[in-house]
Amino acid sequence: MDYNQTIHLPQTDFPMRAGLPKREPEMLQAMYDKDLYHKMVGRNDGKPLFVLHDGPPYANGSIHIGTALNKILKDIIVKEKNMTGYCSPYVPGWDTHGLPIESAILKDKKVKRDELTTSEFREKCKEYALSFVDKQREQFKRLGVLGEWDDPYLTLKPAFEAKQVEIFGKMAEKGFIYKGMKPVYWCPHDQTALAEAEIEYQDDPCTTLFVKFPVRDDQGKLGRYADLSKTYFVIWTTTPWTIPGNMAICLNAEYDYVLLQAPNGEVYILAKDLAESVCKAAHIDFEASKVLAVLKGSAFERMTAKHPMFDRDSVILNGDHVTLDAGTGCVHTAPGFGADDFNICRQYDAAGLTHIGTPVPVNAKGVMTDERYNGQFYAKANDMVVEDLEAEGFLLAKEEITHSYPHCWRCKHPIIYRATEQWFCSVDAIKDAAVAACDDIQWKPDWGKDRMTGMITERNDWCISRQRVWGVPIPIFYCDSCGADIVTPETIRHVAALFREHGSNVWFDREADELVPAGFRCPKCGHTHFTKESDIMDVWFDSGSTHAAVLDERPYLHFPADVYLEGGDQYRGWFQSSMLTSIAAKGVAPYKQIITHGWTVDGEGKAMHKSLGNAVGPEEVIKDYGADMLRLWVASADYTQDMRISKDIMKQLSQAYLKIRNTARYMLGNLCDFNPDTDQTPLDRMEALDRFALASFNDLVKTVREAYVRYEFHAVYRAVYNFCVVDMSNFYLDIIKDRLYCGDAHGRRSAQTALYTILDGMTRLIAPILAFTSDEIWSAMPHTADVNTESVLLNDMPGFDAALALSEEETFRWGLLISVRDAVNKALENARAAGVFKKAQDTEVTLSVAEQKDADFLSGVDLATLCIVSRVTVTTGAVEGEKMADCLIPCTIAVKLSEAPKCVRCWNHNEHVGEDHDHPELCPRCAGVVRAEA
């Protein structure tokens, strides 16, 4: 008789076949063909709403590993919420305006800018942006991300632009918008102002100068100490090209300054604490120099020095911004080129103490306009200034250094500080409210609060105007008669309505008189003819308005959002611009929680760059491993830290994935003949080991659900992985294999009931992370009639079930048994290594304990099945063997080959093989099973 025919083996035509990465696209298409996203959200209609608001990626180029990380994290959250009692829609969006798109169109040789109207050029920009929206949309979908891809929000949509204008109008109505002449970050390459969020710092080489400014008017205070014809204020600068803009020198009123006479007879006015370091830079013998006087900085106020290059004075001012961190303590002050410079000069001018003004001797292209360097690009003038100062004897010293210098984040060119007339949002007016709002926001990680409050507190007013055309126009009019700038609730409503109907191109297509409401008159003088502002809004104002243009406009969302989730750079970007516009327009923060993820870096923790050859693209990972492996990578580590990725890391992770997959595969294979509606064994009739497995799974459910709530997906991954490897593969599945293949009907159904319950629940637990693997398992496994078989996402996650929990006594009992099993396994491994046996089922184990109560406890347990050996004998007498003192039941274990005959069906050795007349080759257990199934 072929006894193998009676063994319950898994089906051979297995549904979880290899090659999932290649099958993912067709699975993804099926998800969209059946409109899975809307079904997932729709089934939760009426449940509490949870809104994760998507920060808009820029519609320019393909996605990279960082954007993939971001979108997958969001998808995990949305899916988990939809499976745990919430209705959680996900509306993706794109940032579609801005300089990079405009620049890309200008570089297109097919586009003749001079032959296009502004609206026609903007249409080219729109086409370009939408092409990348389409490209990125498909790339995001390939990651397994579900969302409203058919109706995303785009900052170029007329309805969005209209809402943005309304937000601007509310801020203007409250007095938060103003026009002013201030130094701003300026990109000469792109000829536009920039905001702080559009600046990135790079190390640049530069020439630092120590420049002598001759004393001209000492107000009768210094002549008693030194020869004024040889006395100089010494300034320090890292930007020589700004010297032509110098109008003043700032000293700190509280610091001590020295009149230091050098060996050559010249006298230098320097901060006392910096004098030695200046001498070192100038190769002056400090020890041989003489301090003629020590005076407070306040003593020098309103003295004058002669500008070393022009026939004008530089006035001496006092300012608290002067520090002793570097330089000379005498700060070169050019009000057209620096915020501190501008502020201190304006302060003195406003008090009537000076008449400095704000000269700006450089134009929008970065070309100098002063009488000496007129027509020279500022970088070239930089070298010329150094040469002239040196030739004319005013250069005390120069040093070549590398310093961190601001660059435009778009074109990557160095920027300059340049005073221009711009539109600003008064951050000063709202920063206290914004900082206070941070107290009611949850932050993950906790340091997010300090970073946000620190950046808001230290921020200057927000420059919101840009001298470009691809963006939302600033909706302000100017009266032709009195010159007043006009923005009223009436004009805002009218312009917003025009934008909503026609899009913002209407601003460029029509004259100002056609854009104001019918019969509108200047509120100041009553005239009726106007011009319009030509600048557009900063793109951060666009994205910062999404809380209004998206959350307020879609009735199935709510304001404020429950979560904003982005990278750490958004504390000076979208997190902050959203906060500022929301506080200014609505008085409240736009989000309840901020979650921040780190950067993506290579396997060694270095930043990834294509030029270095260490960049890993999401398309590479998907090609080699599939999107689920990329999703598992996202979940495998603490995303609040920098996330490392490399081929080696993905290879290692693939092994972990296979352990999870193969565990599910094994369970699924043993459910081939199981109907959960008819074959489940009641809990109170299940085998003790199966109840223990369910209790272990119940603990996993609790751990995983709590980790999801904390947004700690690495804890989800780790718990599931450990459960599959430790609790399932190495323990439970290993032990029940004999019962599944060779046991009786009751024992098999009991095990299958546990396998079904665990596989069903585990598939739901991993569904938010492993989008395709969970779908593959769900479509292959049996289900009860009350389950939605279409997709695992259309079902709830399991919750902790108190009925499955073990009592303290049971938990303690299983702890002892597992400890004994581990001790036996250790003894078996040692015996195997010593050549005693090859297969554990061929062995017999004698286990000796010291106390009779332990012997009695162990004698009541089927230890042979638990340890997967043919026989275990428990004694209290001394035996020769291996001492296991670390076992919870200290014991000695001896291992030997069994001399009993071997059952040809289950391969266990049993002394009763041969006693059954009908089945002489079988052990009594197998003979009984075969007889029952005959």
Solvent accessible surface area in square Angstrom, and as a share of the most:
residue,aa,sasa,rsa
1,M,152,0.68
2,D,74,0.38
3,Y,21,0.08
4,N,93,0.48
5,Q,148,0.66
6,T,24,0.14
7,I,23,0.12
8,H,46,0.21
9,L,104,0.52
10,P,42,0.26
11,Q,80,0.36
12,T,138,0.80
13,D,123,0.64
14,F,29,0.12
15,P,46,0.29
16,M,0,0.00
17,R,137,0.50
18,A,91,0.70
19,G,36,0.34
20,L,9,0.05
21,P,39,0.25
22,K,178,0.76
23,R,28,0.10
24,E,1,0.01
25,P,65,0.41
26,E,109,0.49
27,M,26,0.11
28,L,18,0.09
29,Q,103,0.46
30,A,47,0.37
31,M,6,0.03
32,Y,55,0.21
33,D,105,0.54
34,K,55,0.23
35,D,65,0.34
36,L,2,0.01
37,Y,7,0.03
38,H,78,0.35
39,K,80,0.34
40,M,0,0.00
41,V,20,0.12
42,G,43,0.41
43,R,83,0.30
44,N,0,0.00
45,D,123,0.64
46,G,78,0.75
47,K,66,0.28
48,P,88,0.55
49,L,54,0.27
50,F,18,0.08
51,V,2,0.01
52,L,3,0.01
53,H,4,0.02
54,D,0,0.00
55,G,6,0.06
56,P,19,0.12
57,P,23,0.14
58,Y,36,0.14
59,A,0,0.00
60,N,57,0.29
61,G,25,0.24
62,S,57,0.37
63,I,16,0.08
64,H,110,0.49
65,I,6,0.03
66,G,13,0.13
67,T,32,0.19
68,A,1,0.00
69,L,0,0.00
70,N,15,0.08
71,K,4,0.02
72,I,0,0.00
73,L,0,0.00
74,K,0,0.00
75,D,0,0.00
76,I,0,0.00
77,I,1,0.00
78,V,1,0.00
79,K,1,0.00
80,E,5,0.02
81,K,15,0.06
82,N,0,0.00
83,M,1,0.00
84,T,25,0.15
85,G,32,0.30
86,Y,76,0.29
87,C,14,0.08
88,S,0,0.00
89,P,4,0.02
90,Y,0,0.00
91,V,6,0.03
92,P,0,0.00
93,G,1,0.01
94,W,1,0.00
95,D,12,0.06
96,T,0,0.00
97,H,0,0.00
98,G,4,0.04
99,L,16,0.08
100,P,20,0.12
101,I,0,0.00
102,E,8,0.03
103,S,24,0.15
104,A,28,0.22
105,I,11,0.06
106,L,80,0.40
107,K,155,0.66
108,D,57,0.30
109,K,182,0.77
110,K,182,0.77
111,V,22,0.12
112,K,112,0.47
113,R,73,0.27
114,D,145,0.75
115,E,134,0.60
116,L,41,0.21
117,T,81,0.47
118,T,38,0.22
119,S,14,0.09
120,E,80,0.36
121,F,1,0.00
122,R,5,0.02
123,E,72,0.32
124,K,78,0.33
125,C,0,0.00
126,K,71,0.30
127,E,104,0.47
128,Y,52,0.20
129,A,0,0.00
130,L,56,0.28
131,S,58,0.38
132,F,40,0.17
133,V,2,0.01
134,D,73,0.38
135,K,96,0.41
136,Q,6,0.03
137,R,48,0.18
138,E,101,0.45
139,Q,49,0.22
140,F,1,0.00
141,K,37,0.16
142,R,46,0.17
143,L,0,0.00
144,G,0,0.00
145,V,0,0.00
146,L,1,0.00
147,G,4,0.04
148,E,15,0.07
149,W,8,0.03
150,D,114,0.59
151,D,64,0.33
152,P,7,0.04
153,Y,7,0.03
154,L,13,0.06
155,T,0,0.00
156,L,14,0.07
157,K,65,0.27
158,P,53,0.33
159,A,51,0.40
160,F,8,0.03
161,E,5,0.02
162,A,0,0.00
163,K,30,0.13
164,Q,0,0.00
165,V,0,0.00
166,E,42,0.19
167,I,1,0.00
168,F,0,0.00
169,G,7,0.07
170,K,87,0.37
171,M,0,0.00
172,A,17,0.13
173,E,118,0.53
174,K,104,0.44
175,G,54,0.52
176,F,33,0.14
177,I,19,0.09
178,Y,66,0.25
179,K,72,0.31
180,G,15,0.15
181,M,77,0.34
182,K,32,0.13
183,P,14,0.09
184,V,11,0.06
185,Y,38,0.14
186,W,7,0.02
187,C,0,0.00
188,P,9,0.06
189,H,98,0.44
190,D,7,0.04
191,Q,69,0.31
192,T,2,0.01
193,A,0,0.00
194,L,5,0.03
195,A,4,0.03
196,E,57,0.26
197,A,7,0.05
198,E,10,0.04
199,I,2,0.01
200,E,50,0.23
201,Y,118,0.45
202,Q,68,0.30
203,D,105,0.55
204,D,31,0.16
205,P,113,0.71
206,C,18,0.11
207,T,25,0.14
208,T,1,0.01
209,L,0,0.00
210,F,11,0.04
211,V,0,0.00
212,K,15,0.06
213,F,0,0.00
214,P,25,0.16
215,V,14,0.08
216,R,110,0.40
217,D,67,0.35
218,D,12,0.06
219,Q,82,0.36
220,G,59,0.57
221,K,74,0.31
222,L,0,0.00
223,G,44,0.42
224,R,179,0.65
225,Y,74,0.28
226,A,14,0.11
227,D,78,0.41
228,L,54,0.27
229,S,88,0.57
230,K,97,0.41
231,T,1,0.00
232,Y,27,0.10
233,F,0,0.00
234,V,0,0.00
235,I,0,0.00
236,W,73,0.26
237,T,9,0.05
238,T,32,0.19
239,T,32,0.18
240,P,0,0.00
241,W,9,0.03
242,T,9,0.05
243,I,0,0.00
244,P,3,0.02
245,G,1,0.01
246,N,0,0.00
247,M,33,0.15
248,A,0,0.00
249,I,0,0.00
250,C,0,0.00
251,L,0,0.00
252,N,12,0.06
253,A,28,0.21
254,E,127,0.57
255,Y,55,0.21
256,D,52,0.27
257,Y,0,0.00
258,V,3,0.02
259,L,0,0.00
260,L,2,0.01
261,Q,60,0.27
262,A,5,0.04
263,P,84,0.53
264,N,102,0.52
265,G,22,0.21
266,E,34,0.15
267,V,1,0.01
268,Y,3,0.01
269,I,0,0.00
270,L,1,0.00
271,A,1,0.00
272,K,104,0.44
273,D,109,0.56
274,L,17,0.08
275,A,3,0.02
276,E,102,0.46
277,S,62,0.40
278,V,2,0.01
279,C,1,0.01
280,K,165,0.70
281,A,17,0.13
282,A,15,0.12
283,H,172,0.77
284,I,29,0.15
285,D,79,0.41
286,F,65,0.27
287,E,151,0.68
288,A,61,0.48
289,S,18,0.12
290,K,127,0.54
291,V,74,0.43
292,L,42,0.21
293,A,11,0.09
294,V,70,0.40
295,L,35,0.17
296,K,99,0.42
297,G,0,0.00
298,S,56,0.36
299,A,26,0.20
300,F,0,0.00
301,E,57,0.25
302,R,105,0.38
303,M,0,0.00
304,T,24,0.14
305,A,0,0.00
306,K,65,0.27
307,H,0,0.00
308,P,4,0.02
309,M,17,0.07
310,F,15,0.06
311,D,130,0.67
312,R,65,0.24
313,D,57,0.29
314,S,0,0.00
315,V,21,0.12
316,I,0,0.00
317,L,0,0.00
318,N,21,0.11
319,G,4,0.04
320,D,133,0.69
321,H,59,0.26
322,V,1,0.01
323,T,66,0.38
324,L,53,0.26
325,D,129,0.67
326,A,55,0.43
327,G,11,0.11
328,T,2,0.01
329,G,3,0.02
330,C,2,0.01
331,V,48,0.28
332,H,18,0.08
333,T,0,0.00
334,A,2,0.01
335,P,1,0.00
336,G,0,0.00
337,F,14,0.06
338,G,11,0.10
339,A,37,0.29
340,D,74,0.38
341,D,23,0.12
342,F,10,0.04
343,N,66,0.34
344,I,12,0.06
345,C,1,0.01
346,R,131,0.48
347,Q,114,0.51
348,Y,10,0.04
349,D,43,0.22
350,A,89,0.69
351,A,67,0.52
352,G,51,0.49
353,L,74,0.37
354,T,12,0.07
355,H,176,0.78
356,I,17,0.09
357,G,37,0.36
358,T,40,0.23
359,P,51,0.32
360,V,36,0.21
361,P,14,0.09
362,V,2,0.01
363,N,51,0.26
364,A,32,0.25
365,K,119,0.50
366,G,0,0.00
367,V,36,0.21
368,M,0,0.00
369,T,65,0.38
370,D,14,0.07
371,E,140,0.63
372,R,84,0.31
373,Y,4,0.02
374,N,100,0.51
375,G,53,0.51
376,Q,50,0.22
377,F,90,0.38
378,Y,20,0.08
379,A,49,0.38
380,K,122,0.52
381,A,0,0.00
382,N,32,0.16
383,D,89,0.46
384,M,56,0.25
385,V,0,0.00
386,V,14,0.08
387,E,108,0.49
388,D,38,0.20
389,L,1,0.01
390,E,93,0.42
391,A,89,0.69
392,E,78,0.35
393,G,44,0.42
394,F,37,0.16
395,L,27,0.13
396,L,29,0.15
397,A,11,0.08
398,K,93,0.39
399,E,68,0.31
400,E,130,0.58
401,I,62,0.32
402,T,88,0.51
403,H,38,0.17
404,S,68,0.44
405,Y,27,0.10
406,P,8,0.05
407,H,6,0.03
408,C,0,0.00
409,W,57,0.20
410,R,63,0.23
411,C,28,0.17
412,K,106,0.45
413,H,79,0.35
414,P,51,0.32
415,I,0,0.00
416,I,0,0.00
417,Y,74,0.28
418,R,31,0.11
419,A,2,0.02
420,T,16,0.09
421,E,108,0.48
422,Q,3,0.01
423,W,7,0.02
424,F,3,0.01
425,C,0,0.00
426,S,17,0.11
427,V,0,0.00
428,D,95,0.49
429,A,61,0.47
430,I,4,0.02
431,K,30,0.13
432,D,115,0.60
433,A,51,0.40
434,A,0,0.00
435,V,46,0.26
436,A,58,0.45
437,A,18,0.14
438,C,0,0.00
439,D,93,0.48
440,D,127,0.66
441,I,12,0.06
442,Q,118,0.53
443,W,25,0.09
444,K,37,0.16
445,P,23,0.14
446,D,121,0.63
447,W,101,0.35
448,G,0,0.00
449,K,67,0.28
450,D,105,0.55
451,R,98,0.36
452,M,0,0.00
453,T,23,0.13
454,G,26,0.25
455,M,68,0.31
456,I,0,0.00
457,T,77,0.45
458,E,141,0.63
459,R,15,0.05
460,N,87,0.45
461,D,25,0.13
462,W,2,0.01
463,C,7,0.04
464,I,0,0.00
465,S,0,0.00
466,R,12,0.04
467,Q,55,0.24
468,R,42,0.15
469,V,32,0.18
470,W,8,0.03
471,G,0,0.00
472,V,0,0.00
473,P,1,0.01
474,I,0,0.00
475,P,1,0.00
476,I,0,0.00
477,F,0,0.00
478,Y,41,0.16
479,C,3,0.02
480,D,85,0.44
481,S,60,0.39
482,C,51,0.31
483,G,51,0.49
484,A,20,0.16
485,D,72,0.37
486,I,5,0.03
487,V,40,0.23
488,T,32,0.19
489,P,62,0.39
490,E,79,0.35
491,T,1,0.00
492,I,11,0.05
493,R,156,0.57
494,H,56,0.25
495,V,1,0.01
496,A,1,0.01
497,A,55,0.43
498,L,18,0.09
499,F,0,0.00
500,R,98,0.36
501,E,128,0.57
502,H,86,0.39
503,G,8,0.08
504,S,3,0.02
505,N,28,0.15
506,V,7,0.04
507,W,2,0.01
508,F,47,0.20
509,D,94,0.48
510,R,75,0.27
511,E,121,0.54
512,A,4,0.03
513,D,64,0.33
514,E,98,0.44
515,L,1,0.00
516,V,14,0.08
517,P,14,0.09
518,A,107,0.83
519,G,76,0.73
520,F,18,0.08
521,R,149,0.54
522,C,4,0.02
523,P,89,0.56
524,K,152,0.65
525,C,52,0.31
526,G,26,0.25
527,H,96,0.43
528,T,54,0.31
529,H,112,0.50
530,F,9,0.04
531,T,69,0.40
532,K,55,0.23
533,E,12,0.05
534,S,85,0.55
535,D,18,0.09
536,I,4,0.02
537,M,1,0.00
538,D,0,0.00
539,V,12,0.07
540,W,22,0.08
541,F,0,0.00
542,D,0,0.00
543,S,2,0.01
544,G,0,0.00
545,S,0,0.00
546,T,0,0.00
547,H,0,0.00
548,A,0,0.00
549,A,11,0.08
550,V,1,0.00
551,L,5,0.02
552,D,62,0.32
553,E,78,0.35
554,R,33,0.12
555,P,129,0.81
556,Y,88,0.33
557,L,14,0.07
558,H,51,0.23
559,F,56,0.23
560,P,39,0.24
561,A,0,0.00
562,D,19,0.10
563,V,1,0.01
564,Y,0,0.00
565,L,0,0.00
566,E,18,0.08
567,G,11,0.11
568,G,15,0.15
569,D,57,0.29
570,Q,30,0.13
571,Y,0,0.00
572,R,74,0.27
573,G,2,0.02
574,W,5,0.02
575,F,0,0.00
576,Q,4,0.02
577,S,3,0.02
578,S,0,0.00
579,M,0,0.00
580,L,0,0.00
581,T,0,0.00
582,S,0,0.00
583,I,9,0.04
584,A,0,0.00
585,A,9,0.07
586,K,56,0.24
587,G,47,0.45
588,V,75,0.43
589,A,13,0.10
590,P,0,0.00
591,Y,3,0.01
592,K,92,0.39
593,Q,21,0.09
594,I,0,0.00
595,I,0,0.00
596,T,1,0.01
597,H,15,0.07
598,G,14,0.13
599,W,153,0.54
600,T,22,0.13
601,V,11,0.06
602,D,14,0.07
603,G,26,0.25
604,E,125,0.56
605,G,33,0.31
606,K,117,0.50
607,A,58,0.45
608,M,33,0.15
609,H,95,0.42
610,K,185,0.79
611,S,107,0.69
612,L,119,0.59
613,G,67,0.65
614,N,31,0.16
615,A,39,0.30
616,V,24,0.14
617,G,13,0.13
618,P,5,0.03
619,E,111,0.50
620,E,75,0.33
621,V,5,0.03
622,I,23,0.12
623,K,171,0.73
624,D,89,0.46
625,Y,63,0.24
626,G,0,0.00
627,A,0,0.00
628,D,3,0.01
629,M,6,0.03
630,L,0,0.00
631,R,0,0.00
632,L,4,0.02
633,W,4,0.01
634,V,0,0.00
635,A,0,0.00
636,S,27,0.17
637,A,43,0.33
638,D,52,0.27
639,Y,2,0.01
640,T,18,0.11
641,Q,106,0.47
642,D,75,0.39
643,M,1,0.00
644,R,124,0.45
645,I,0,0.00
646,S,25,0.16
647,K,157,0.66
648,D,97,0.50
649,I,48,0.25
650,M,3,0.01
651,K,127,0.54
652,Q,128,0.57
653,L,15,0.07
654,S,14,0.09
655,Q,99,0.44
656,A,12,0.09
657,Y,19,0.07
658,L,72,0.36
659,K,94,0.40
660,I,4,0.02
661,R,18,0.07
662,N,77,0.40
663,T,4,0.02
664,A,1,0.00
665,R,88,0.32
666,Y,53,0.20
667,M,0,0.00
668,L,8,0.04
669,G,1,0.01
670,N,1,0.00
671,L,4,0.02
672,C,53,0.32
673,D,62,0.32
674,F,9,0.04
675,N,71,0.37
676,P,6,0.04
677,D,79,0.41
678,T,103,0.60
679,D,31,0.16
680,Q,72,0.32
681,T,12,0.07
682,P,70,0.44
683,L,64,0.32
684,D,123,0.64
685,R,143,0.52
686,M,8,0.04
687,E,62,0.28
688,A,44,0.34
689,L,20,0.10
690,D,0,0.00
691,R,77,0.28
692,F,29,0.12
693,A,1,0.01
694,L,5,0.03
695,A,6,0.05
696,S,18,0.12
697,F,7,0.03
698,N,3,0.01
699,D,86,0.44
700,L,10,0.05
701,V,2,0.01
702,K,96,0.41
703,T,64,0.37
704,V,0,0.00
705,R,65,0.24
706,E,78,0.35
707,A,0,0.00
708,Y,1,0.00
709,V,97,0.56
710,R,110,0.40
711,Y,15,0.06
712,E,44,0.20
713,F,1,0.01
714,H,57,0.25
715,A,24,0.18
716,V,1,0.00
717,Y,14,0.05
718,R,116,0.42
719,A,19,0.14
720,V,2,0.01
721,Y,39,0.15
722,N,62,0.32
723,F,4,0.02
724,C,0,0.00
725,V,26,0.15
726,V,85,0.49
727,D,51,0.27
728,M,1,0.00
729,S,47,0.30
730,N,87,0.45
731,F,16,0.07
732,Y,1,0.00
733,L,9,0.05
734,D,53,0.28
735,I,4,0.02
736,I,1,0.00
737,K,86,0.36
738,D,38,0.20
739,R,39,0.14
740,L,0,0.00
741,Y,39,0.15
742,C,8,0.05
743,G,4,0.03
744,D,76,0.40
745,A,71,0.55
746,H,69,0.31
747,G,3,0.03
748,R,7,0.03
749,R,69,0.25
750,S,0,0.00
751,A,0,0.00
752,Q,0,0.00
753,T,6,0.04
754,A,0,0.00
755,L,0,0.00
756,Y,13,0.05
757,T,42,0.24
758,I,0,0.00
759,L,0,0.00
760,D,17,0.09
761,G,3,0.02
762,M,1,0.00
763,T,0,0.00
764,R,34,0.12
765,L,0,0.00
766,I,7,0.03
767,A,0,0.00
768,P,0,0.00
769,I,4,0.02
770,L,3,0.01
771,A,7,0.05
772,F,0,0.00
773,T,1,0.00
774,S,1,0.01
775,D,22,0.11
776,E,9,0.04
777,I,1,0.00
778,W,3,0.01
779,S,89,0.57
780,A,33,0.25
781,M,8,0.04
782,P,32,0.20
783,H,29,0.13
784,T,24,0.14
785,A,95,0.74
786,D,129,0.67
787,V,21,0.12
788,N,59,0.30
789,T,81,0.47
790,E,68,0.30
791,S,2,0.01
792,V,2,0.01
793,L,11,0.05
794,L,10,0.05
795,N,11,0.06
796,D,64,0.33
797,M,11,0.05
798,P,29,0.18
799,G,43,0.42
800,F,95,0.40
801,D,60,0.31
802,A,80,0.62
803,A,73,0.56
804,L,29,0.15
805,A,48,0.37
806,L,44,0.22
807,S,58,0.37
808,E,158,0.71
809,E,141,0.63
810,E,68,0.31
811,T,79,0.46
812,F,136,0.57
813,R,81,0.30
814,W,19,0.07
815,G,30,0.29
816,L,25,0.12
817,L,2,0.01
818,I,51,0.26
819,S,19,0.12
820,V,1,0.00
821,R,11,0.04
822,D,78,0.41
823,A,7,0.06
824,V,1,0.00
825,N,48,0.25
826,K,102,0.43
827,A,4,0.03
828,L,6,0.03
829,E,96,0.43
830,N,68,0.35
831,A,12,0.09
832,R,90,0.33
833,A,94,0.73
834,A,80,0.62
835,G,62,0.59
836,V,56,0.32
837,F,11,0.04
838,K,186,0.79
839,K,74,0.31
840,A,20,0.15
841,Q,26,0.12
842,D,31,0.16
843,T,0,0.00
844,E,27,0.12
845,V,2,0.01
846,T,37,0.21
847,L,0,0.00
848,S,9,0.06
849,V,4,0.02
850,A,96,0.75
851,E,88,0.39
852,Q,107,0.47
853,K,136,0.58
854,D,24,0.12
855,A,5,0.04
856,D,86,0.44
857,F,55,0.23
858,L,1,0.00
859,S,77,0.50
860,G,68,0.65
861,V,28,0.16
862,D,92,0.48
863,L,7,0.03
864,A,23,0.18
865,T,57,0.33
866,L,10,0.05
867,C,3,0.02
868,I,47,0.24
869,V,5,0.03
870,S,18,0.12
871,R,114,0.42
872,V,27,0.15
873,T,53,0.31
874,V,31,0.18
875,T,41,0.24
876,T,63,0.36
877,G,41,0.39
878,A,111,0.86
879,V,48,0.28
880,E,165,0.74
881,G,44,0.43
882,E,57,0.25
883,K,169,0.72
884,M,4,0.02
885,A,87,0.68
886,D,115,0.60
887,C,8,0.05
888,L,111,0.55
889,I,5,0.03
890,P,79,0.50
891,C,10,0.06
892,T,22,0.13
893,I,3,0.01
894,A,26,0.20
895,V,28,0.16
896,K,111,0.47
897,L,92,0.46
898,S,14,0.09
899,E,165,0.74
900,A,17,0.13
901,P,65,0.41
902,K,86,0.36
903,C,0,0.00
904,V,70,0.40
905,R,5,0.02
906,C,8,0.05
907,W,130,0.46
908,N,33,0.17
909,H,28,0.12
910,N,44,0.22
911,E,94,0.42
912,H,77,0.35
913,V,22,0.13
914,G,46,0.44
915,E,122,0.55
916,D,32,0.17
917,H,173,0.77
918,D,93,0.48
919,H,23,0.10
920,P,70,0.44
921,E,91,0.41
922,L,1,0.00
923,C,7,0.04
924,P,70,0.44
925,R,92,0.34
926,C,0,0.00
927,A,2,0.01
928,G,34,0.33
929,V,9,0.05
930,V,2,0.01
931,R,112,0.41
932,A,86,0.67
933,E,76,0.34
934,A,118,0.91
